[in-house]
Every structure is written in C-alpha cells, then in structure tokens.
Amino acid sequence: MVTLATFSWSWLLGAAVLGFGMGWIAVVHRGRGVTKTAAIWLGAGAALLLALALAKLVPGRFGYWLDLGLAMLTVYLAGCAVGSWLRHLVVSRHSPVT
C-alpha cells in the first residue's frame, strides 16, 4: 500500500480534491437517492471487489488497477465527508440562543 501511495500520490490527491469539492456542493443538490435494491447491489459489488483485492486473486496490472481504484474510491469518499462536514460548519445558520 505504501508503494501504491508513493507512486500514485497525484491520483489520490486528485480524488481527495474532487471528493472535497463534490462534498461541498452536494448539500445544495436535493435529488433522489439510490433505491434500496440498487444500494444492496452496489454494496455487494464493492464487497466483492474488496474481497478480490484482499485475497490478491487479480494478478499483475489489473490487480494494481483494482487496488488503486479502491484506494481512490476510499479517498474520494473521505473527501466527500470532509467537504460536506466543513460546508455544514461554515454555511449552516444556527438560531441564536435567547
């Protein structure tokens, strides 16, 4: 994992910045969420990819891409969480205490 972060730090940084930006503006968008069925399928797919990566069943270049993709997804989601949290702290209006 250290080798992955050392050689692909720019991709990970780009995923973090993009995630931060999306987290910052996602509070404004009020679209429909993912259905329960789609969420189950997405979770199962992510669990399958994670199991393949942890078991090292995908060798070579494709295994590296799988590891990098999962790392970028993790960093992106962390950036989304931080961006959304910071926007909530900065923009939200709290009622004054009387």
Distance bins in CASP14 RR format, pairs under 12 A and 6 or more apart:
PFRMAT RR
TARGET T0000
AUTHOR 0000-0000-0000
RMODE 2
METHOD distances of the structure
MODEL  1
1 7 0 0 0 0 0 1 0 0 0 0 0
1 8 0 0 0 0 0 1 0 0 0 0 0
1 12 0 0 0 0 0 1 0 0 0 0 0
1 53 0 0 0 0 0 1 0 0 0 0 0
1 54 0 0 0 0 0 1 0 0 0 0 0
1 64 0 0 0 0 0 1 0 0 0 0 0
1 67 1 0 0 1 0 0 0 0 0 0 0
1 68 0 0 0 0 0 1 0 0 0 0 0
1 70 0 0 0 0 0 1 0 0 0 0 0
1 71 1 0 0 1 0 0 0 0 0 0 0
1 74 0 0 0 0 0 1 0 0 0 0 0
2 8 0 0 0 0 0 1 0 0 0 0 0
2 9 0 0 0 0 0 1 0 0 0 0 0
2 67 0 0 0 0 0 1 0 0 0 0 0
2 71 0 0 0 0 0 1 0 0 0 0 0
3 9 0 0 0 0 0 1 0 0 0 0 0
3 64 0 0 0 0 1 0 0 0 0 0 0
3 67 0 0 0 0 1 0 0 0 0 0 0
3 68 0 0 0 0 0 1 0 0 0 0 0
3 71 0 0 0 0 0 1 0 0 0 0 0
4 11 0 0 0 0 1 0 0 0 0 0 0
4 12 0 0 0 0 1 0 0 0 0 0 0
4 53 0 0 0 0 0 1 0 0 0 0 0
4 63 0 0 0 0 0 1 0 0 0 0 0
4 64 1 0 0 1 0 0 0 0 0 0 0
4 65 0 0 0 0 0 1 0 0 0 0 0
4 66 0 0 0 0 0 1 0 0 0 0 0
4 67 1 0 1 0 0 0 0 0 0 0 0
4 68 1 0 0 1 0 0 0 0 0 0 0
4 69 0 0 0 0 1 0 0 0 0 0 0
4 70 0 0 0 0 1 0 0 0 0 0 0
4 71 1 0 0 1 0 0 0 0 0 0 0
4 72 0 0 0 0 1 0 0 0 0 0 0
4 74 0 0 0 0 0 1 0 0 0 0 0
4 75 0 0 0 0 0 1 0 0 0 0 0
5 11 0 0 0 0 1 0 0 0 0 0 0
5 12 1 0 0 1 0 0 0 0 0 0 0
5 13 0 0 0 0 0 1 0 0 0 0 0
5 15 0 0 0 0 0 1 0 0 0 0 0
5 16 0 0 0 0 0 1 0 0 0 0 0
5 67 0 0 0 0 0 1 0 0 0 0 0
5 68 0 0 0 0 1 0 0 0 0 0 0
5 71 1 0 0 1 0 0 0 0 0 0 0
5 72 0 0 0 0 0 1 0 0 0 0 0
5 74 0 0 0 0 0 1 0 0 0 0 0
5 75 0 0 0 0 1 0 0 0 0 0 0
6 12 0 0 0 0 0 1 0 0 0 0 0
6 71 0 0 0 0 0 1 0 0 0 0 0
7 64 0 0 0 0 1 0 0 0 0 0 0
7 67 0 0 0 0 0 1 0 0 0 0 0
7 68 0 0 0 0 1 0 0 0 0 0 0
7 71 0 0 0 0 0 1 0 0 0 0 0
8 14 0 0 0 0 0 1 0 0 0 0 0
8 15 0 0 0 0 1 0 0 0 0 0 0
8 64 0 0 0 0 1 0 0 0 0 0 0
8 65 0 0 0 0 0 1 0 0 0 0 0
8 67 0 0 0 0 1 0 0 0 0 0 0
8 68 1 0 1 0 0 0 0 0 0 0 0
8 69 0 0 0 0 1 0 0 0 0 0 0
8 70 0 0 0 0 0 1 0 0 0 0 0
8 71 1 0 0 1 0 0 0 0 0 0 0
8 72 0 0 0 0 1 0 0 0 0 0 0
8 75 0 0 0 0 0 1 0 0 0 0 0
9 15 0 0 0 0 0 1 0 0 0 0 0
9 16 0 0 0 0 0 1 0 0 0 0 0
9 68 0 0 0 0 0 1 0 0 0 0 0
9 71 0 0 0 0 0 1 0 0 0 0 0
9 72 0 0 0 0 0 1 0 0 0 0 0
9 75 0 0 0 0 0 1 0 0 0 0 0
10 16 0 0 0 0 0 1 0 0 0 0 0
10 17 0 0 0 0 0 1 0 0 0 0 0
10 68 0 0 0 0 0 1 0 0 0 0 0
10 72 0 0 0 0 0 1 0 0 0 0 0
10 75 0 0 0 0 0 1 0 0 0 0 0
11 17 0 0 0 0 0 1 0 0 0 0 0
11 18 0 0 0 0 0 1 0 0 0 0 0
11 64 0 0 0 0 0 1 0 0 0 0 0
11 65 0 0 0 0 0 1 0 0 0 0 0
11 67 0 0 0 0 0 1 0 0 0 0 0
11 68 1 0 0 1 0 0 0 0 0 0 0
11 69 0 0 0 0 1 0 0 0 0 0 0
11 71 0 0 0 0 1 0 0 0 0 0 0
11 72 1 0 0 1 0 0 0 0 0 0 0
11 73 0 0 0 0 0 1 0 0 0 0 0
11 75 0 0 0 0 1 0 0 0 0 0 0
11 76 0 0 0 0 0 1 0 0 0 0 0
12 18 0 0 0 0 0 1 0 0 0 0 0
12 19 0 0 0 0 0 1 0 0 0 0 0
12 67 0 0 0 0 0 1 0 0 0 0 0
12 68 0 0 0 0 1 0 0 0 0 0 0
12 69 0 0 0 0 1 0 0 0 0 0 0
12 70 0 0 0 0 0 1 0 0 0 0 0
12 71 1 0 0 1 0 0 0 0 0 0 0
12 72 1 0 0 1 0 0 0 0 0 0 0
12 73 0 0 0 0 0 1 0 0 0 0 0
12 74 0 0 0 0 1 0 0 0 0 0 0
12 75 1 0 1 0 0 0 0 0 0 0 0
12 76 0 0 0 0 1 0 0 0 0 0 0
12 78 0 0 0 0 0 1 0 0 0 0 0
12 79 0 0 0 0 0 1 0 0 0 0 0
13 19 0 0 0 0 0 1 0 0 0 0 0
13 20 0 0 0 0 0 1 0 0 0 0 0
13 71 0 0 0 0 0 1 0 0 0 0 0
13 72 0 0 0 0 0 1 0 0 0 0 0
13 75 0 0 0 0 1 0 0 0 0 0 0
13 76 0 0 0 0 0 1 0 0 0 0 0
13 79 0 0 0 0 0 1 0 0 0 0 0
14 20 0 0 0 0 1 0 0 0 0 0 0
14 21 0 0 0 0 0 1 0 0 0 0 0
14 22 0 0 0 0 0 1 0 0 0 0 0
14 71 0 0 0 0 0 1 0 0 0 0 0
14 72 0 0 0 0 1 0 0 0 0 0 0
14 75 0 0 0 0 1 0 0 0 0 0 0
14 76 0 0 0 0 1 0 0 0 0 0 0
14 79 0 0 0 0 0 1 0 0 0 0 0
15 21 0 0 0 0 0 1 0 0 0 0 0
15 22 0 0 0 0 0 1 0 0 0 0 0
15 68 0 0 0 0 1 0 0 0 0 0 0
15 69 0 0 0 0 1 0 0 0 0 0 0
15 70 0 0 0 0 0 1 0 0 0 0 0
15 71 0 0 0 0 1 0 0 0 0 0 0
15 72 1 0 1 0 0 0 0 0 0 0 0
15 73 1 0 0 1 0 0 0 0 0 0 0
15 74 0 0 0 0 1 0 0 0 0 0 0
15 75 1 0 1 0 0 0 0 0 0 0 0
15 76 1 0 1 0 0 0 0 0 0 0 0
15 77 0 0 0 0 1 0 0 0 0 0 0
15 78 0 0 0 0 1 0 0 0 0 0 0
15 79 0 0 0 0 1 0 0 0 0 0 0
15 80 0 0 0 0 0 1 0 0 0 0 0
16 22 0 0 0 0 0 1 0 0 0 0 0
16 23 0 0 0 0 0 1 0 0 0 0 0
16 71 0 0 0 0 0 1 0 0 0 0 0
16 72 0 0 0 0 1 0 0 0 0 0 0
16 73 0 0 0 0 0 1 0 0 0 0 0
16 74 0 0 0 0 1 0 0 0 0 0 0
16 75 1 0 1 0 0 0 0 0 0 0 0
16 76 1 0 0 1 0 0 0 0 0 0 0
16 77 0 0 0 0 1 0 0 0 0 0 0
16 78 1 0 0 1 0 0 0 0 0 0 0
16 79 1 0 1 0 0 0 0 0 0 0 0
16 80 0 0 0 0 1 0 0 0 0 0 0
16 81 0 0 0 0 0 1 0 0 0 0 0
16 82 0 0 0 0 1 0 0 0 0 0 0
16 83 0 0 0 0 0 1 0 0 0 0 0
17 23 0 0 0 0 0 1 0 0 0 0 0
17 24 0 0 0 0 0 1 0 0 0 0 0
17 72 0 0 0 0 0 1 0 0 0 0 0
17 75 0 0 0 0 1 0 0 0 0 0 0
17 76 0 0 0 0 1 0 0 0 0 0 0
17 78 0 0 0 0 0 1 0 0 0 0 0
17 79 0 0 0 0 1 0 0 0 0 0 0
17 80 0 0 0 0 0 1 0 0 0 0 0
17 82 0 0 0 0 0 1 0 0 0 0 0
17 83 0 0 0 0 0 1 0 0 0 0 0
18 24 0 0 0 0 0 1 0 0 0 0 0
18 25 0 0 0 0 0 1 0 0 0 0 0
18 26 0 0 0 0 0 1 0 0 0 0 0
18 72 0 0 0 0 1 0 0 0 0 0 0
18 73 0 0 0 0 0 1 0 0 0 0 0
18 75 0 0 0 0 1 0 0 0 0 0 0
18 76 1 0 0 1 0 0 0 0 0 0 0
18 77 0 0 0 0 0 1 0 0 0 0 0
18 78 0 0 0 0 0 1 0 0 0 0 0
18 79 0 0 0 0 1 0 0 0 0 0 0
18 80 0 0 0 0 1 0 0 0 0 0 0
18 83 0 0 0 0 0 1 0 0 0 0 0
19 25 0 0 0 0 0 1 0 0 0 0 0
19 26 0 0 0 0 1 0 0 0 0 0 0
19 72 0 0 0 0 0 1 0 0 0 0 0
19 73 0 0 0 0 0 1 0 0 0 0 0
19 74 0 0 0 0 0 1 0 0 0 0 0
19 75 0 0 0 0 1 0 0 0 0 0 0
19 76 1 0 1 0 0 0 0 0 0 0 0
19 77 1 0 0 1 0 0 0 0 0 0 0
19 78 0 0 0 0 1 0 0 0 0 0 0
19 79 1 0 1 0 0 0 0 0 0 0 0
19 80 1 0 1 0 0 0 0 0 0 0 0
19 81 0 0 0 0 1 0 0 0 0 0 0
19 82 0 0 0 0 1 0 0 0 0 0 0
19 83 1 0 0 1 0 0 0 0 0 0 0
19 84 0 0 0 0 1 0 0 0 0 0 0
19 86 0 0 0 0 0 1 0 0 0 0 0
20 26 0 0 0 0 0 1 0 0 0 0 0
20 75 0 0 0 0 0 1 0 0 0 0 0
20 76 0 0 0 0 1 0 0 0 0 0 0
20 77 0 0 0 0 0 1 0 0 0 0 0
20 78 0 0 0 0 1 0 0 0 0 0 0
20 79 1 0 1 0 0 0 0 0 0 0 0
20 80 1 0 0 1 0 0 0 0 0 0 0
20 81 0 0 0 0 1 0 0 0 0 0 0
20 82 1 0 0 1 0 0 0 0 0 0 0
20 83 1 0 1 0 0 0 0 0 0 0 0
20 84 0 0 0 0 1 0 0 0 0 0 0
20 85 0 0 0 0 0 1 0 0 0 0 0
20 86 0 0 0 0 1 0 0 0 0 0 0
20 87 0 0 0 0 1 0 0 0 0 0 0
21 27 0 0 0 0 0 1 0 0 0 0 0
21 28 0 0 0 0 0 1 0 0 0 0 0
21 76 0 0 0 0 0 1 0 0 0 0 0
21 79 1 0 0 1 0 0 0 0 0 0 0
21 80 1 0 0 1 0 0 0 0 0 0 0
21 81 0 0 0 0 0 1 0 0 0 0 0
21 82 0 0 0 0 1 0 0 0 0 0 0
21 83 1 0 0 1 0 0 0 0 0 0 0
21 84 0 0 0 0 1 0 0 0 0 0 0
21 86 0 0 0 0 0 1 0 0 0 0 0
21 87 0 0 0 0 1 0 0 0 0 0 0
22 28 0 0 0 0 0 1 0 0 0 0 0
22 29 0 0 0 0 1 0 0 0 0 0 0
22 76 1 0 0 1 0 0 0 0 0 0 0
22 77 0 0 0 0 1 0 0 0 0 0 0
22 78 0 0 0 0 0 1 0 0 0 0 0
22 79 0 0 0 0 1 0 0 0 0 0 0
22 80 1 0 1 0 0 0 0 0 0 0 0
22 81 0 0 0 0 0 1 0 0 0 0 0
22 82 0 0 0 0 0 1 0 0 0 0 0
22 83 0 0 0 0 1 0 0 0 0 0 0
22 84 0 0 0 0 1 0 0 0 0 0 0
22 87 0 0 0 0 0 1 0 0 0 0 0
23 29 0 0 0 0 1 0 0 0 0 0 0
23 76 0 0 0 0 1 0 0 0 0 0 0
23 77 0 0 0 0 1 0 0 0 0 0 0
23 78 0 0 0 0 0 1 0 0 0 0 0
23 79 1 0 0 1 0 0 0 0 0 0 0
23 80 1 0 1 0 0 0 0 0 0 0 0
23 81 1 0 0 1 0 0 0 0 0 0 0
23 82 1 0 0 1 0 0 0 0 0 0 0
23 83 1 0 1 0 0 0 0 0 0 0 0
23 84 1 0 1 0 0 0 0 0 0 0 0
23 85 0 0 0 0 1 0 0 0 0 0 0
23 86 0 0 0 0 1 0 0 0 0 0 0
23 87 1 0 0 1 0 0 0 0 0 0 0
23 88 0 0 0 0 0 1 0 0 0 0 0
24 79 0 0 0 0 1 0 0 0 0 0 0
24 80 0 0 0 0 1 0 0 0 0 0 0
24 81 0 0 0 0 0 1 0 0 0 0 0
24 82 0 0 0 0 1 0 0 0 0 0 0
24 83 1 0 1 0 0 0 0 0 0 0 0
24 84 1 0 0 1 0 0 0 0 0 0 0
24 85 0 0 0 0 1 0 0 0 0 0 0
24 86 1 0 0 1 0 0 0 0 0 0 0
24 87 1 0 1 0 0 0 0 0 0 0 0
24 88 0 0 0 0 0 1 0 0 0 0 0
24 89 0 0 0 0 0 1 0 0 0 0 0
24 90 0 0 0 0 1 0 0 0 0 0 0
24 91 0 0 0 0 1 0 0 0 0 0 0
25 80 0 0 0 0 0 1 0 0 0 0 0
25 83 0 0 0 0 1 0 0 0 0 0 0
25 84 0 0 0 0 1 0 0 0 0 0 0
25 86 0 0 0 0 0 1 0 0 0 0 0
25 87 0 0 0 0 1 0 0 0 0 0 0
25 91 0 0 0 0 0 1 0 0 0 0 0
26 33 0 0 0 0 0 1 0 0 0 0 0
26 77 0 0 0 0 0 1 0 0 0 0 0
26 79 0 0 0 0 0 1 0 0 0 0 0
26 80 1 0 0 1 0 0 0 0 0 0 0
26 81 0 0 0 0 0 1 0 0 0 0 0
26 83 0 0 0 0 1 0 0 0 0 0 0
26 84 1 0 0 1 0 0 0 0 0 0 0
26 85 0 0 0 0 0 1 0 0 0 0 0
26 87 0 0 0 0 1 0 0 0 0 0 0
26 88 0 0 0 0 0 1 0 0 0 0 0
27 80 0 0 0 0 0 1 0 0 0 0 0
27 81 0 0 0 0 0 1 0 0 0 0 0
27 83 0 0 0 0 1 0 0 0 0 0 0
27 84 1 0 0 1 0 0 0 0 0 0 0
27 85 0 0 0 0 1 0 0 0 0 0 0
27 86 0 0 0 0 0 1 0 0 0 0 0
27 87 1 0 1 0 0 0 0 0 0 0 0
27 88 1 0 0 1 0 0 0 0 0 0 0
27 89 0 0 0 0 0 1 0 0 0 0 0
27 90 0 0 0 0 0 1 0 0 0 0 0
27 91 1 0 0 1 0 0 0 0 0 0 0
27 92 0 0 0 0 1 0 0 0 0 0 0
28 84 0 0 0 0 0 1 0 0 0 0 0
28 87 0 0 0 0 1 0 0 0 0 0 0
28 88 0 0 0 0 0 1 0 0 0 0 0
28 91 0 0 0 0 1 0 0 0 0 0 0
29 84 0 0 0 0 0 1 0 0 0 0 0
29 87 0 0 0 0 0 1 0 0 0 0 0
32 38 0 0 0 0 0 1 0 0 0 0 0
33 39 0 0 0 0 1 0 0 0 0 0 0
33 42 0 0 0 0 0 1 0 0 0 0 0
34 40 0 0 0 0 1 0 0 0 0 0 0
34 41 0 0 0 0 1 0 0 0 0 0 0
34 42 1 0 0 1 0 0 0 0 0 0 0
34 43 0 0 0 0 0 1 0 0 0 0 0
35 41 0 0 0 0 1 0 0 0 0 0 0
35 42 0 0 0 0 0 1 0 0 0 0 0
36 42 0 0 0 0 0 1 0 0 0 0 0
36 43 0 0 0 0 0 1 0 0 0 0 0
37 43 0 0 0 0 0 1 0 0 0 0 0
37 44 0 0 0 0 0 1 0 0 0 0 0
38 44 0 0 0 0 0 1 0 0 0 0 0
38 45 0 0 0 0 0 1 0 0 0 0 0
39 45 0 0 0 0 0 1 0 0 0 0 0
39 46 0 0 0 0 0 1 0 0 0 0 0
40 46 0 0 0 0 0 1 0 0 0 0 0
40 47 0 0 0 0 0 1 0 0 0 0 0
41 47 0 0 0 0 0 1 0 0 0 0 0
41 48 0 0 0 0 0 1 0 0 0 0 0
42 48 0 0 0 0 0 1 0 0 0 0 0
42 49 0 0 0 0 0 1 0 0 0 0 0
42 73 0 0 0 0 0 1 0 0 0 0 0
43 49 0 0 0 0 1 0 0 0 0 0 0
43 50 0 0 0 0 1 0 0 0 0 0 0
43 51 0 0 0 0 0 1 0 0 0 0 0
43 73 0 0 0 0 0 1 0 0 0 0 0
44 50 0 0 0 0 0 1 0 0 0 0 0
44 51 0 0 0 0 0 1 0 0 0 0 0
45 51 0 0 0 0 1 0 0 0 0 0 0
45 52 0 0 0 0 1 0 0 0 0 0 0
45 53 0 0 0 0 0 1 0 0 0 0 0
45 70 0 0 0 0 0 1 0 0 0 0 0
45 73 0 0 0 0 0 1 0 0 0 0 0
46 52 0 0 0 0 0 1 0 0 0 0 0
46 53 0 0 0 0 0 1 0 0 0 0 0
46 66 0 0 0 0 0 1 0 0 0 0 0
46 69 0 0 0 0 0 1 0 0 0 0 0
46 70 0 0 0 0 1 0 0 0 0 0 0
46 73 1 0 0 1 0 0 0 0 0 0 0
46 74 0 0 0 0 0 1 0 0 0 0 0
46 77 0 0 0 0 0 1 0 0 0 0 0
47 53 0 0 0 0 0 1 0 0 0 0 0
47 54 0 0 0 0 0 1 0 0 0 0 0
47 70 0 0 0 0 0 1 0 0 0 0 0
48 54 0 0 0 0 0 1 0 0 0 0 0
48 55 0 0 0 0 0 1 0 0 0 0 0
48 57 0 0 0 0 0 1 0 0 0 0 0
48 58 0 0 0 0 0 1 0 0 0 0 0
48 66 0 0 0 0 0 1 0 0 0 0 0
48 70 0 0 0 0 0 1 0 0 0 0 0
49 55 0 0 0 0 0 1 0 0 0 0 0
49 57 0 0 0 0 0 1 0 0 0 0 0
49 58 0 0 0 0 1 0 0 0 0 0 0
49 62 0 0 0 0 0 1 0 0 0 0 0
49 63 0 0 0 0 0 1 0 0 0 0 0
49 65 0 0 0 0 0 1 0 0 0 0 0
49 66 1 0 0 1 0 0 0 0 0 0 0
49 67 0 0 0 0 0 1 0 0 0 0 0
49 68 0 0 0 0 0 1 0 0 0 0 0
49 69 0 0 0 0 1 0 0 0 0 0 0
49 70 1 0 0 1 0 0 0 0 0 0 0
49 71 0 0 0 0 0 1 0 0 0 0 0
49 73 0 0 0 0 1 0 0 0 0 0 0
49 74 0 0 0 0 0 1 0 0 0 0 0
50 57 0 0 0 0 0 1 0 0 0 0 0
50 58 0 0 0 0 0 1 0 0 0 0 0
50 66 0 0 0 0 1 0 0 0 0 0 0
50 67 0 0 0 0 0 1 0 0 0 0 0
50 69 0 0 0 0 0 1 0 0 0 0 0
50 70 1 0 0 1 0 0 0 0 0 0 0
50 71 0 0 0 0 0 1 0 0 0 0 0
50 73 0 0 0 0 1 0 0 0 0 0 0
50 74 0 0 0 0 1 0 0 0 0 0 0
51 57 0 0 0 0 1 0 0 0 0 0 0
51 58 0 0 0 0 0 1 0 0 0 0 0
51 66 0 0 0 0 0 1 0 0 0 0 0
51 70 0 0 0 0 0 1 0 0 0 0 0
52 58 1 0 1 0 0 0 0 0 0 0 0
52 59 0 0 0 0 0 1 0 0 0 0 0
52 62 0 0 0 0 1 0 0 0 0 0 0
52 63 0 0 0 0 1 0 0 0 0 0 0
52 65 0 0 0 0 0 1 0 0 0 0 0
52 66 1 0 0 1 0 0 0 0 0 0 0
52 67 0 0 0 0 1 0 0 0 0 0 0
52 69 0 0 0 0 0 1 0 0 0 0 0
52 70 0 0 0 0 1 0 0 0 0 0 0
53 59 0 0 0 0 0 1 0 0 0 0 0
53 62 0 0 0 0 0 1 0 0 0 0 0
53 63 1 0 0 1 0 0 0 0 0 0 0
53 64 0 0 0 0 0 1 0 0 0 0 0
53 65 0 0 0 0 0 1 0 0 0 0 0
53 66 1 0 1 0 0 0 0 0 0 0 0
53 67 1 0 1 0 0 0 0 0 0 0 0
53 68 0 0 0 0 1 0 0 0 0 0 0
53 69 0 0 0 0 1 0 0 0 0 0 0
53 70 1 0 1 0 0 0 0 0 0 0 0
53 71 0 0 0 0 1 0 0 0 0 0 0
53 73 0 0 0 0 0 1 0 0 0 0 0
53 74 0 0 0 0 0 1 0 0 0 0 0
54 63 0 0 0 0 0 1 0 0 0 0 0
54 66 0 0 0 0 0 1 0 0 0 0 0
54 67 0 0 0 0 1 0 0 0 0 0 0
54 70 0 0 0 0 1 0 0 0 0 0 0
55 63 0 0 0 0 0 1 0 0 0 0 0
55 66 0 0 0 0 0 1 0 0 0 0 0
56 62 0 0 0 0 0 1 0 0 0 0 0
56 63 0 0 0 0 1 0 0 0 0 0 0
56 64 0 0 0 0 0 1 0 0 0 0 0
56 66 0 0 0 0 1 0 0 0 0 0 0
56 67 0 0 0 0 1 0 0 0 0 0 0
57 63 0 0 0 0 1 0 0 0 0 0 0
57 66 0 0 0 0 1 0 0 0 0 0 0
57 67 0 0 0 0 0 1 0 0 0 0 0
58 64 0 0 0 0 1 0 0 0 0 0 0
58 65 0 0 0 0 1 0 0 0 0 0 0
58 66 1 0 1 0 0 0 0 0 0 0 0
58 67 0 0 0 0 1 0 0 0 0 0 0
58 68 0 0 0 0 0 1 0 0 0 0 0
58 69 0 0 0 0 0 1 0 0 0 0 0
58 70 0 0 0 0 0 1 0 0 0 0 0
59 65 0 0 0 0 0 1 0 0 0 0 0
59 66 0 0 0 0 0 1 0 0 0 0 0
59 67 0 0 0 0 0 1 0 0 0 0 0
60 66 0 0 0 0 1 0 0 0 0 0 0
60 67 0 0 0 0 0 1 0 0 0 0 0
60 68 0 0 0 0 0 1 0 0 0 0 0
61 67 0 0 0 0 0 1 0 0 0 0 0
61 68 0 0 0 0 0 1 0 0 0 0 0
62 68 0 0 0 0 0 1 0 0 0 0 0
62 69 0 0 0 0 0 1 0 0 0 0 0
63 69 0 0 0 0 1 0 0 0 0 0 0
63 70 0 0 0 0 1 0 0 0 0 0 0
63 71 0 0 0 0 0 1 0 0 0 0 0
64 70 0 0 0 0 0 1 0 0 0 0 0
64 71 0 0 0 0 0 1 0 0 0 0 0
65 71 0 0 0 0 0 1 0 0 0 0 0
65 72 0 0 0 0 0 1 0 0 0 0 0
66 72 0 0 0 0 0 1 0 0 0 0 0
66 73 0 0 0 0 0 1 0 0 0 0 0
67 73 0 0 0 0 0 1 0 0 0 0 0
67 74 0 0 0 0 0 1 0 0 0 0 0
68 74 0 0 0 0 0 1 0 0 0 0 0
68 75 0 0 0 0 0 1 0 0 0 0 0
69 75 0 0 0 0 1 0 0 0 0 0 0
69 76 0 0 0 0 1 0 0 0 0 0 0
69 77 0 0 0 0 0 1 0 0 0 0 0
70 76 0 0 0 0 0 1 0 0 0 0 0
70 77 0 0 0 0 0 1 0 0 0 0 0
71 77 0 0 0 0 0 1 0 0 0 0 0
71 78 0 0 0 0 0 1 0 0 0 0 0
72 78 0 0 0 0 0 1 0 0 0 0 0
72 79 0 0 0 0 0 1 0 0 0 0 0
73 79 0 0 0 0 0 1 0 0 0 0 0
73 80 0 0 0 0 0 1 0 0 0 0 0
74 80 0 0 0 0 0 1 0 0 0 0 0
74 81 0 0 0 0 0 1 0 0 0 0 0
75 81 0 0 0 0 0 1 0 0 0 0 0
75 82 0 0 0 0 0 1 0 0 0 0 0
76 82 0 0 0 0 0 1 0 0 0 0 0
76 83 0 0 0 0 0 1 0 0 0 0 0
77 83 0 0 0 0 0 1 0 0 0 0 0
77 84 0 0 0 0 0 1 0 0 0 0 0
78 84 0 0 0 0 0 1 0 0 0 0 0
78 85 0 0 0 0 0 1 0 0 0 0 0
79 85 0 0 0 0 1 0 0 0 0 0 0
79 86 0 0 0 0 1 0 0 0 0 0 0
79 87 0 0 0 0 0 1 0 0 0 0 0
80 86 0 0 0 0 0 1 0 0 0 0 0
80 87 0 0 0 0 0 1 0 0 0 0 0
81 87 0 0 0 0 0 1 0 0 0 0 0
81 88 0 0 0 0 0 1 0 0 0 0 0
82 88 0 0 0 0 0 1 0 0 0 0 0
82 89 0 0 0 0 0 1 0 0 0 0 0
83 89 0 0 0 0 1 0 0 0 0 0 0
83 90 0 0 0 0 1 0 0 0 0 0 0
83 91 0 0 0 0 0 1 0 0 0 0 0
84 90 0 0 0 0 0 1 0 0 0 0 0
84 91 0 0 0 0 0 1 0 0 0 0 0
84 92 0 0 0 0 0 1 0 0 0 0 0
85 91 0 0 0 0 0 1 0 0 0 0 0
85 92 0 0 0 0 0 1 0 0 0 0 0
86 92 0 0 0 0 0 1 0 0 0 0 0
88 94 0 0 0 0 0 1 0 0 0 0 0
END
